[in-house]
């Protein structure tokens, strides 16, 4: 008895999708096919499927996936024909058909896949999962279903091993069987197959780490997590080439196989050699997109820089994800040879790696956001759970004290600060988007911007971190480590195409999310000026390196800063303590001044609270919220999607009266000539801010109307934040009196006379010198503050010295 290997007619060695027949007598196992795992004749990764004499159209760019490229109607038809031919032979001659280079028995694997599709059920159900998914795909007109790889592992571990080890070949068989089942279930006998069905594999048993991918993972199915940082434009990728004869005008279609086109060497009609010409406008193309995936910040090892990997998405997977999305992708890890020069056929010894994407999945769907990442059918599998979660959200909104419940559950480890927590909750829920009246008026801003100014150690950074955990696309950055281009967009050269492209910055990546900026006072003035357009118009205009565009920054800004002198000084006005320009302050809807007050009873409560957080044992007074973080995320997400409240007529009248009252009170406090103007101006922007706060409070209760009660609560919150910060220091020390105004003006003249341009003196010595000449210390410091605002003076050495600039 002997055995021999004979390829099926038309099969080419080293090409996935082609099959090789191994003939054996009964009782004798088939011999190992050359190139299979049992053989040492495996070609290097990336060159495994190269065919001499074929034409490469891509040059040095990343090529498509041979597996997904062969899943079209013609590719599946070829595999189906080979499989059927092999089955006919096996019925007579006992021939086993194996895919070349693998250990996959086509007939046996196809039978196992069919049994899996028809027989898999969940643990607690008698309903077959995949026939139900196939029916849903037919009802919605989808050409794919999502294949949970854990289901395959649970049903047949050997089949799962083949799927991970040889995904290009195994996925093709899964597609062929699925198409056959679709045809048997939903098409009549006289109808042709309208379209081929595909599977999108996800949820592998093991998820890889991006920096741990190595050559042993080449051509295998992998799953990694990361954040999308850049997506390219849609690229037309050829899938079927059309060749025309220059002599007789005869034509021939050639399918792209394994990323290559086999150019016809002669015309089939006139038999002329080397006369075929590629006609581009009669070729068939499909959509392709290049995506850059970066490691999640929390997954980066200490002291390391984030790694990135290139992704290739095709057809329905194009434009599914946006920069800033955190996703888990499943795909085939591949190697692509690179040319030494684009005009030469010589290849480099180092291969370029990329992942051919099969499936995108958002890693945290409970986070708030405007849209989901992909795949409606994943939600169909959990439709009952989704309805139950929505019912719990509606039940929570019926609680009359729902606002207080959410405030108590927001950052429970931080002591008190209820007004600040309520303001941050309003920022998470946001207002309502609506189009302004009039042509070309655009849309009203619904995002709420919040600024926290406080002493060191009052948990500003902890609040920012907590908001960052809830926000879906939140980017956390520091003012000192941020530049203008880092916040907006910067120009770089694409390593693939060598073209000038724009890389998104923190504000663009935070689109429809929250951008948290710590140490806002350490940010340079030029960098803060970038935020003017982003915070009000919610766009960024770019004109760099020949690229002129407008990027969306529909994001809320949460900033934290310290006062000018490190700690808030009660002896100085708000103008002295808040060293920001009026233009940037007016763009914040709420400004909270957080003080570290020294009160014995309050200090005892804080110490008891902190000790409870760090104490061990079940009896420790640990503070817990009434609802957990996961429920809070779901509630925020549900409210942002389902509730779009509008201001009622009574609420609008009440808000109008309150706005006029606030303006009049601050005008009276500023003096008859407005000399003591507030540090934070109260303008129409603040009126719109109160409207947004009212709408966000209505969203918390899932109310379609922002009532007068919501307006009253919004006005009270605005008083505790922005109005309180604006009015601090205005009524102190009789600053509105005429005598004080004269003393301030006299102090300014004395300072100019004492200091020449470029001279500097100790700040304390200057104040004492002015006091010795009959000027009060309050008037002297007020004059210095005014001159600092005019940039006539400059503080140096942490406020110890005063220098005259002009």
C-alpha positions in Angstrom: 0.0 0.0 0.0 1.3 3.4 -0.9 0.1 6.9 -0.8 0.8 9.9 -3.0 -0.1 13.6 -3.1 -1.7 14.9 -6.3 -2.9 18.5 -6.7 -6.4 19.1 -8.1 -6.3 20.3 -11.6 -6.0 24.1 -11.7 -4.6 24.4 -8.2 -1.4 26.4 -7.6 0.8 25.5 -4.6 1.0 28.2 -2.0 -2.3 29.8 -2.8 -5.0 29.8 -0.1 -8.4 28.8 -1.3 -6.9 26.2 -3.7 -7.1 22.6 -2.6 -4.8 19.6 -2.9 -6.1 16.1 -3.0 -4.3 13.4 -1.0 -5.1 9.9 -2.1 -4.8 7.0 0.4 -5.9 3.5 0.7 -8.3 2.4 3.5 -6.5 2.3 6.8 -3.6 4.4 5.7 -3.6 8.1 6.7 -3.1 10.7 4.1 0.4 12.0 3.7 1.4 15.5 4.8 0.9 18.0 2.1 4.0 20.1 1.4 3.8 23.4 3.2 1.5 22.1 5.9 2.4 22.5 9.6 3.9 19.0 9.5 6.4 20.1 6.8 9.4 22.4 7.2 9.0 23.8 3.7 7.0 26.8 4.8 7.8 30.0 3.0 8.5 33.3 4.9 5.6 35.3 6.1 4.4 37.8 3.6 5.9 36.0 0.6 3.9 32.8 1.2 1.4 33.5 -1.5 3.6 35.3 -4.1 3.4 33.9 -7.6 6.2 34.5 -10.1 5.2 36.6 -13.1 2.2 38.2 -11.4 1.7 41.9 -11.5 1.9 44.0 -8.3 -0.2 47.2 -8.6 0.3 48.6 -5.0 4.0 49.3 -5.0 5.0 49.8 -1.4 1.6 50.5 0.0 -0.2 48.2 2.4 -2.1 45.5 0.4 -5.5 44.1 1.1 -6.2 40.9 2.8 -6.1 37.9 0.6 -8.7 36.2 2.7 -11.3 38.9 2.6 -10.4 39.7 -1.0 -11.3 36.1 -2.0 -14.6 36.2 -0.3 -16.5 37.8 -3.2 -18.9 36.0 -5.4 -16.2 34.6 -7.8 -13.8 33.6 -5.0 -16.5 31.7 -3.1 -17.7 30.1 -6.3 -14.2 28.8 -7.1 -13.8 27.4 -3.6 -17.3 25.9 -3.8 -16.5 24.2 -7.1 -13.3 22.8 -5.8 -15.0 21.5 -2.7 -17.8 19.9 -4.7 -15.3 18.3 -7.1 -13.3 17.0 -4.2 -16.4 15.5 -2.6 -17.4 13.7 -5.8 -13.9 12.2 -6.0 -13.9 11.3 -2.4 -17.2 9.4 -2.7 -15.7 7.1 -5.3 -11.9 6.9 -4.7 -11.9 7.7 -0.9 -9.8 10.9 -1.6 -9.4 13.5 1.2 -9.2 17.1 0.0 -6.8 19.4 1.9 -6.1 23.0 1.5 -2.6 23.5 0.3 -0.2 24.6 3.1 -2.7 23.6 5.9 -4.1 20.6 7.7 -7.7 21.5 6.9 -9.7 18.6 5.5 -12.2 20.6 3.4 -15.1 18.0 3.4 -14.8 17.3 7.2 -14.4 21.0 8.1 -17.4 21.9 6.0 -19.5 19.3 7.7 -18.4 20.5 11.1 -19.2 24.1 10.3 -22.7 23.1 9.0 -23.3 21.1 12.2 -22.2 24.1 14.3 -24.4 26.6 12.5 -27.4 24.3 12.8 -26.9 22.9 16.2 -25.3 25.5 18.5 -27.6 26.8 21.3 -26.8 28.9 24.4 -26.7 27.2 27.8 -30.1 28.3 29.0 -32.0 28.3 25.7 -33.3 25.7 23.2 -33.3 28.3 20.3 -30.6 27.8 17.7 -28.5 31.0 17.7 -27.2 31.2 14.2 -30.3 30.4 12.2 -32.0 33.1 14.2 -29.1 35.6 13.4 -29.4 34.5 9.7 -33.1 35.3 9.7 -32.4 38.7 11.3 -29.8 39.5 8.6 -32.2 38.5 5.9 -34.9 40.7 7.4 -32.6 43.7 7.6 -30.9 43.1 4.3 -27.4 42.5 5.8 -24.8 40.4 4.0 -23.0 39.3 7.1 -23.5 37.9 10.6 -21.2 38.1 13.7 -19.6 34.9 14.6 -18.7 34.6 18.3 -15.5 32.6 18.4 -16.2 31.5 22.0 -19.2 29.7 20.7 -17.0 27.8 18.2 -14.6 26.9 21.0 -17.4 25.7 23.2 -18.9 23.6 20.4 -15.8 22.3 18.7 -12.3 23.2 20.1 -10.6 21.6 17.1 -12.6 23.8 14.7 -11.7 26.9 16.8 -8.0 26.0 16.6 -8.2 25.8 12.8 -10.0 29.1 12.7 -7.3 30.9 14.7 -4.4 29.1 13.0 -5.6 29.4 9.4 -8.1 32.2 9.3 -7.9 32.9 5.6 -8.9 29.4 4.7 -11.2 28.7 7.6 -13.2 31.9 7.3 -13.7 31.1 3.6 -15.3 27.8 4.5 -17.5 29.4 7.1 -18.7 31.9 4.4 -19.4 29.1 1.9 -21.5 27.1 4.3 -23.3 30.2 5.5 -24.2 31.2 2.0 -25.5 27.7 1.3 -27.7 27.8 4.4 -28.9 31.2 3.4 -29.8 29.9 -0.1 -31.6 26.9 1.3 -33.6 28.9 3.8 -34.6 32.1 2.0 -34.3 31.6 -1.8 -36.4 29.5 -4.2 -34.8 26.8 -6.4 -35.1 28.8 -9.6 -33.4 31.9 -8.1 -29.7 32.6 -8.2 -27.7 33.6 -5.1 -28.2 37.4 -4.8 -25.1 37.9 -2.7 -22.6 35.9 -0.7 -22.9 35.9 3.1 -19.9 36.6 5.2 -19.0 36.0 8.9 -17.3 38.6 11.1 -15.4 36.8 13.8 -14.9 38.4 17.2 -14.5 37.5 20.9 -11.5 35.3 20.8 -10.5 33.2 23.8 -7.3 35.2 24.2 -6.8 38.9 23.5 -3.2 39.9 22.5 -1.3 42.9 23.6 -0.2 45.2 20.8 3.5 45.3 21.7 3.6 41.5 22.1 2.7 40.6 18.5 5.6 38.7 17.0 6.3 36.6 13.8 4.7 33.6 15.3 1.3 35.4 15.1 1.8 36.0 11.4 -1.2 35.0 9.2 -3.2 34.1 12.4 -6.4 35.5 13.8 -5.6 38.1 16.6 -7.6 40.4 18.8 -6.1 43.6 20.3 -7.5 46.7 22.0 -6.6 50.3 21.4 -7.7 53.8 20.5 -8.2 55.0 16.9 -6.0 58.0 16.3 -6.3 58.5 12.5 -8.4 57.2 9.6 -7.6 57.8 5.9 -9.9 58.8 3.2 -11.7 56.0 1.3 -9.4 54.4 -1.2 -10.7 52.5 -4.3 -9.1 49.0 -4.2 -9.3 46.9 -7.3 -11.1 43.5 -6.9 -11.5 42.5 -10.6 -9.3 43.6 -13.5 -10.5 44.1 -17.0 -8.0 43.5 -19.8 -8.5 44.4 -23.4 -6.5 43.2 -26.5 -4.8 45.9 -28.5 -5.3 43.9 -31.7 -8.8 42.4 -31.8 -10.3 44.3 -28.8 -11.1 41.0 -27.1 -11.6 41.3 -23.4 -10.9 39.1 -20.3 -11.8 39.5 -16.7 -9.2 38.6 -14.0 -10.0 38.3 -10.3 -7.5 39.7 -7.8 -6.3 36.7 -5.9 -4.1 37.1 -2.8 -3.6 40.7 -3.5 -2.1 40.1 -6.9 -3.4 40.2 -10.6 -2.3 37.5 -13.0 -1.9 39.4 -16.2 -2.9 37.3 -19.3 0.1 36.5 -21.4 -1.9 36.2 -24.6 -5.3 36.9 -26.1 -7.7 34.0 -26.2 -9.3 35.2 -29.4 -6.4 36.2 -31.7 -3.7 34.3 -29.8 -1.4 37.4 -29.9 1.3 37.5 -27.2 1.7 40.4 -24.7 -1.1 42.4 -26.2 -3.5 42.7 -23.2 -3.9 46.2 -21.7 -5.5 47.0 -18.4 -8.6 49.3 -18.7 -9.1 51.0 -15.4 -12.5 52.5 -15.9 -14.0 49.0 -16.6 -12.4 47.4 -13.5 -14.4 46.6 -10.4 -13.2 48.4 -7.2 -14.2 48.1 -3.5 -13.8 50.5 -0.6 -10.6 50.4 1.4 -9.5 52.5 4.4 -6.2 52.7 6.4 -6.6 53.1 10.1 -4.0 53.8 12.8 -4.6 52.1 16.2 -2.7 53.2 19.3 -2.4 51.6 22.7 -4.8 52.7 25.4 -3.0 55.1 27.8 -3.7 52.7 30.7 -2.1 49.8 28.9 1.2 51.5 28.3 4.1 50.1 30.5 5.8 52.6 32.8 8.4 54.6 31.0 7.4 53.4 27.5 6.0 55.3 24.6 2.7 54.2 23.0 2.9 51.8 20.1 0.8 51.9 17.0 -0.3 49.4 14.4 -1.7 49.9 10.9 -5.2 48.4 10.1 -6.8 47.8 6.8 -10.6 47.9 6.6 -12.6 46.9 3.6 -16.2 47.4 2.3 -18.8 47.6 5.1 -16.1 48.2 7.7 -15.0 51.5 6.1 -15.9 54.7 8.1 -17.3 52.7 11.0 -14.9 54.1 13.6 -13.8 57.7 14.2 -10.5 59.0 15.7 -10.9 58.9 19.4 -12.9 55.7 19.6 -11.7 52.9 21.9 -12.2 49.7 20.1 -11.3 46.0 20.2 -10.5 44.7 16.7 -10.3 41.2 15.4 -8.3 40.6 12.3 -5.5 38.7 10.5 -2.0 39.7 11.4 0.0 40.0 8.1 3.3 40.9 6.7 3.8 43.0 3.6 7.1 43.1 1.6 8.4 46.6 0.9 10.4 47.6 -2.2 13.8 49.2 -1.8 12.7 51.8 -4.4 9.3 52.3 -6.0 10.8 51.9 -9.4 12.6 48.6 -8.6 11.4 45.1 -7.9 14.0 44.4 -5.3 12.4 43.9 -1.9 13.7 44.7 1.6 14.5 42.0 4.1 12.3 43.6 6.7 8.6 43.2 6.2 5.9 45.8 7.1 3.2 44.4 9.4 -0.5 45.3 9.5 -3.8 43.8 10.5 -6.5 43.0 8.0 -9.7 43.9 10.1 -12.5 41.4 10.2 -14.5 43.0 13.1 -14.7 46.3 15.0 -16.2 46.4 18.5 -16.4 49.3 20.9 -14.8 48.3 24.2 -17.2 50.2 26.5 -20.7 50.6 25.0 -22.1 51.9 28.3 -20.2 55.1 28.0 -22.1 58.1 26.7 -21.7 58.9 23.1 -23.6 60.0 20.0 -23.2 56.7 18.0 -22.2 53.1 18.3 -19.2 51.7 16.7 -20.6 48.8 14.7 -22.7 45.8 14.3 -26.4 46.0 15.0 -26.5 42.2 15.3 -24.4 42.2 18.5 -27.2 44.3 20.1 -29.8 41.9 18.8 -28.2 39.2 20.9 -28.8 41.3 24.0 -32.0 43.0 23.1 -33.7 41.8 26.3 -30.9 43.1 28.5 -31.0 46.4 26.7 -34.7 46.8 27.3 -34.2 45.9 30.9 -31.5 48.5 31.4 -33.7 51.2 29.8 -36.5 50.2 32.2 -34.2 50.7 35.1 -33.1 54.1 33.8 -36.8 55.2 33.5 -37.5 53.9 37.0 -34.5 55.9 38.4 -35.8 59.1 36.8 -39.1 58.7 38.6 -37.4 59.3 41.9 -38.2 62.8 43.0 -34.7 63.2 44.5 -32.9 61.8 41.5 -30.6 64.8 41.2 -29.5 64.5 44.8 -29.1 60.7 44.4 -26.8 61.3 41.4 -24.8 64.0 43.3 -24.3 61.7 46.2 -23.1 58.9 43.9 -20.8 61.1 41.9 -17.2 60.7 43.2 -18.3 59.5 46.6 -14.7 59.4 47.8 -14.5 63.2 47.6 -15.9 65.0 50.7 -18.8 67.4 50.3 -18.5 69.9 47.3 -22.1 69.3 46.3 -22.4 72.4 44.1 -19.2 71.4 42.2 -20.4 67.8 41.7 -23.8 69.1 40.5 -22.1 71.3 38.0 -20.0 68.5 36.7 -23.1 66.3 36.4 -24.7 69.0 34.3 -21.6 69.0 32.1 -21.9 65.2 31.6 -25.6 65.4 30.6 -25.2 68.6 28.5 -27.9 70.8 27.0 -30.0 70.4 23.9 -28.8 71.0 20.3 -31.2 73.0 18.1 -30.9 75.2 15.0 -31.0 78.9 15.5 -33.7 80.9 13.6 -32.6 82.6 10.4 -30.6 81.4 7.4 -27.0 80.7 8.1 -27.3 81.1 11.9 -25.9 77.6 12.6 -26.6 75.5 15.6 -26.6 76.4 19.3 -23.9 75.0 21.5 -25.1 72.3 23.9 -21.8 71.5 25.6 -21.1 73.0 29.0 -17.6 74.2 29.8 -16.5 74.3 33.5 -13.5 75.9 35.1 -12.3 74.9 38.6 -10.0 77.4 40.4 -8.9 76.4 43.8 -6.2 76.0 46.4 -3.8 73.1 46.2 -5.1 69.8 47.6 -8.8 70.4 47.1 -9.3 67.4 44.8 -9.5 69.3 41.5 -7.4 66.6 39.7 -9.5 63.8 41.3 -12.7 65.4 40.0 -11.1 65.6 36.5 -10.1 62.0 36.6 -13.5 60.8 37.7 -15.2 62.7 34.8 -12.6 61.3 32.4 -13.6 57.8 33.5 -17.3 58.4 32.6 -16.7 60.4 29.4 -16.6 58.2 26.2 -14.0 60.1 24.2 -12.4 62.0 27.0 -8.8 63.1 26.6 -6.9 63.9 29.8 -4.0 66.4 29.3 -1.9 68.8 31.3 -1.6 72.5 30.6 2.2 72.6 30.8 2.6 69.5 28.6 0.2 70.7 25.9 1.0 72.9 22.9 -1.3 74.6 20.5 -0.9 72.0 17.8 -1.2 69.2 20.3 -4.6 70.5 21.3 -5.9 71.1 17.7 -4.1 69.3 14.8 -0.5 69.1 13.5 0.9 68.4 10.1 3.0 65.3 9.5 4.1 63.1 6.6 2.3 59.9 6.1 4.8 57.0 6.2 2.8 55.0 3.7 1.9 57.5 1.0 4.5 60.1 1.8 1.8 62.8 1.6 1.2 65.7 4.0 -1.7 64.8 6.4 -3.2 66.2 9.5 -3.0 64.4 12.8 -5.8 65.1 15.3 -5.1 66.8 18.6 -6.7 66.4 22.0 -9.8 68.6 21.2 -10.5 66.9 17.9 -10.1 63.4 19.5 -12.5 64.5 22.2 -15.3 65.4 19.7 -18.7 64.6 21.3 -16.9 63.9 24.6 -15.0 65.9 27.3 -11.5 67.3 27.2 -10.0 67.5 30.7 -7.2 70.0 31.0 -5.3 70.0 34.3 -2.9 72.8 35.4 -4.7 75.2 33.1 -2.9 78.2 34.6 0.5 76.8 33.5 -0.6 76.8 29.9 0.9 79.6 27.8 -1.2 82.5 26.7 -0.8 81.6 23.0 -2.0 78.1 23.7 -5.0 79.3 25.6 -5.9 81.6 22.7 -6.4 78.4 20.5 -9.4 77.5 22.7 -11.4 80.6 21.8 -12.8 79.2 18.6 -13.0 75.7 19.9 -15.0 76.5 23.0 -17.6 78.8 21.3 -17.9 77.9 17.7 -16.9 74.3 18.4 -14.7 74.2 15.3 -11.0 74.7 14.6 -9.9 76.3 11.3 -6.7 74.9 9.9 -4.5 76.5 7.2 -1.2 74.7 7.2 1.1 73.2 4.5 -1.5 73.8 1.8 -4.2 72.1 3.8 -7.2 74.4 4.5 -10.0 72.8 6.4 -12.4 73.2 9.4 -12.3 70.4 12.1 -15.2 69.7 14.5 -14.5 70.1 18.2 -18.0 69.5 19.7 -16.5 68.9 23.1 -17.0 70.1 26.6 -13.9 71.6 28.3 -13.2 70.8 31.9 -10.2 72.8 33.2 -8.6 73.0 36.6 -6.2 75.8 37.7 -4.6 77.4 40.7 -5.0 81.1 41.6 -2.3 83.6 40.6 -0.3 83.4 43.8 -0.7 79.6 44.4 -3.5 80.0 47.0 -6.5 82.2 46.9 -5.7 85.5 48.8 -8.7 87.0 50.6 -6.8 90.3 50.7 -6.9 90.6 47.0 -9.8 90.9 44.6 -11.0 88.3 42.1 -9.1 90.2 39.4 -5.8 89.7 41.2 -6.5 86.0 42.0 -7.7 84.9 38.6 -4.9 85.6 36.1 -6.9 84.8 32.9 -8.0 87.0 30.1 -11.7 88.1 30.0 -12.1 86.5 26.6 -11.3 83.0 27.8 -13.3 83.4 31.1 -16.5 84.4 29.4 -16.5 81.1 27.5 -16.8 79.0 30.6 -20.4 78.4 31.6 -19.6 77.7 35.3 -16.5 78.9 37.2 -16.1 77.4 40.7 -13.7 78.9 43.2 -12.8 76.1 45.7 -11.4 77.3 49.0 -9.3 75.3 51.5 -11.0 76.9 54.6 -9.6 76.3 58.0 -12.5 75.3 60.3 -12.0 72.9 63.1 -15.3 71.0 62.8 -15.0 70.8 59.0 -11.4 69.6 59.3 -12.5 66.8 61.7 -15.2 65.6 59.3 -12.7 65.6 56.4 -10.1 63.7 58.5 -12.8 61.1 59.6 -13.8 60.7 55.9 -10.3 60.2 54.7 -9.5 57.7 57.5 -12.7 55.8 56.5 -11.4 55.5 53.0 -8.1 54.1 54.1 -9.2 52.0 57.1 -9.4 48.2 56.8 -12.2 46.1 57.9 -15.9 45.7 57.2 -16.9 48.2 59.9 -15.0 51.1 58.4 -17.2 54.1 57.6 -16.6 53.8 53.8 -18.7 56.3 51.8 -20.6 54.6 48.9 -23.0 56.1 46.4 -26.5 54.9 46.1 -25.9 53.8 42.5 -22.6 52.4 41.1 -20.5 53.8 38.4 -21.8 51.5 35.7 -25.4 52.5 36.4 -24.4 56.1 36.3 -22.7 55.7 32.9 -25.8 54.0 31.5 -28.1 56.7 32.8 -26.0 59.4 31.4 -25.9 57.7 28.0 -29.6 57.0 28.0 -30.5 60.6 28.9 -28.2 62.1 26.3 -29.7 60.0 23.5 -33.4 59.9 24.5 -34.1 63.3 26.1 -33.9 66.7 24.3 -35.7 69.1 26.6 -36.9 72.6 25.6 -37.3 75.7 27.8 -40.9 76.4 28.9 -42.5 79.9 28.6 -42.7 80.4 32.3 -39.1 79.3 32.7 -38.0 81.7 30.0 -39.7 84.6 31.7 -38.1 83.7 35.0 -34.6 83.4 33.4 -35.0 86.7 31.7 -35.8 88.5 35.0 -32.9 86.8 36.7 -30.4 87.8 34.0 -31.4 91.4 34.2 -31.1 91.4 38.0 -27.6 89.9 37.9 -26.5 92.5 35.3 -27.9 95.4 37.4 -26.4 94.2 40.6 -22.9 93.8 39.2 -23.2 97.2 37.4 -24.0 98.9 40.8 -21.2 97.0 42.4 -18.8 98.2 39.7 -19.3 101.9 40.5 -21.0 104.7 38.5 -18.2 104.7 35.8 -17.6 100.9 35.8 -14.1 101.3 37.1 -14.3 98.3 39.4 -15.4 95.9 36.7 -15.8 92.2 37.7 -13.1 89.8 36.9 -15.6 87.6 35.0 -18.0 89.5 32.7 -21.7 88.7 32.7 -22.8 88.8 29.1 -25.3 87.1 26.8 -23.0 84.1 26.8 -23.8 83.6 30.5 -27.5 83.9 29.7 -27.1 81.0 27.2 -25.1 79.2 29.9 -28.0 79.3 32.3 -30.3 78.0 29.5 -27.9 75.0 29.0 -27.7 74.3 32.7 -31.5 74.3 32.9 -31.8 71.9 30.0 -29.2 69.6 31.6 -31.1 69.5 34.9 -34.2 68.6 32.9 -32.2 65.8 31.3 -31.3 64.4 34.6 -35.0 64.0 35.4 -35.7 62.8 31.8 -38.2 65.7 31.5 -39.0 66.9 28.0 -39.6 70.4 29.3 -37.2 72.6 31.3 -39.7 74.0 33.8 -39.5 77.0 36.1 -38.2 74.7 38.9 -35.3 73.7 36.7 -34.6 77.4 35.9 -34.5 78.3 39.6 -32.1 75.5 40.4 -29.9 76.5 37.4 -29.9 80.1 38.5 -28.9 79.0 42.1 -26.1 76.9 40.7 -24.9 79.8 38.5 -24.9 82.1 41.6 -22.8 79.6 43.5 -20.3 79.4 40.7 -19.8 82.1 38.1 -21.6 85.0 39.8 -19.9 84.3 43.1 -16.5 84.3 41.4 -17.3 87.5 39.5 -18.5 89.4 42.5 -15.6 88.5 44.9 -13.7 91.5 46.0 -16.0 94.2 44.4 -17.5 95.4 47.7 -14.3 95.1 49.8 -12.6 98.1 51.4 -14.9 100.6 49.8 -13.4 100.2 46.3 -16.4 102.1 44.8 -15.7 105.4 46.6 -14.3 108.4 44.8 -11.4 108.8 47.2 -10.2 105.2 46.6 -10.3 105.8 42.9 -8.1 108.9 43.3 -5.7 107.0 45.5 -5.4 104.2 42.9 -4.7 106.7 40.1 -2.1 108.5 42.3 -0.5 105.2 43.1 -0.2 104.4 39.4 1.6 107.7 38.7 4.0 107.1 41.6 4.8 103.6 40.4 5.6 105.0 36.9 7.8 107.7 38.4 9.7 105.3 40.7 10.2 102.5 38.1 11.8 103.0 34.7 11.2 100.6 31.9 13.1 97.4 32.5 13.7 98.1 36.2 12.5 95.8 39.0 12.1 96.1 42.7 10.8 93.8 45.5 7.0 93.9 45.6 6.9 94.3 49.4 9.4 97.2 49.3 7.3 99.0 46.6 4.1 98.7 48.7 5.9 100.1 51.8 7.4 103.0 49.8 3.9 104.0 48.5 2.4 103.6 52.0 5.1 106.0 53.4 3.9 108.6 51.0 0.3 108.5 52.3 -1.2 105.9 50.0 -3.1 103.0 51.6 -1.8 99.5 51.0 -5.2 98.5 49.5 -4.9 101.3 46.9 -1.3 100.5 46.2 -2.0 96.8 45.5 -5.1 97.7 43.5 -3.0 100.0 41.3 -0.4 97.3 40.8 -3.1 94.8 39.8 -4.6 97.2 37.2 -1.1 97.8 35.7 -0.5 94.0 35.6 -3.7 93.6 33.7 -2.6 96.3 31.2 0.8 94.5 31.0 2.6 97.6 32.2 4.1 95.5 35.0 5.2 91.9 35.3 5.6 89.8 38.4 8.8 87.7 38.6 10.3 85.1 41.0 6.8 83.8 42.0 5.4 87.3 42.7 8.3 88.5 44.9 9.6 91.1 42.4 7.8 93.7 40.2 9.3 94.7 36.8 8.0 97.5 34.6 7.6 96.3 31.0 6.4 99.5 29.2 
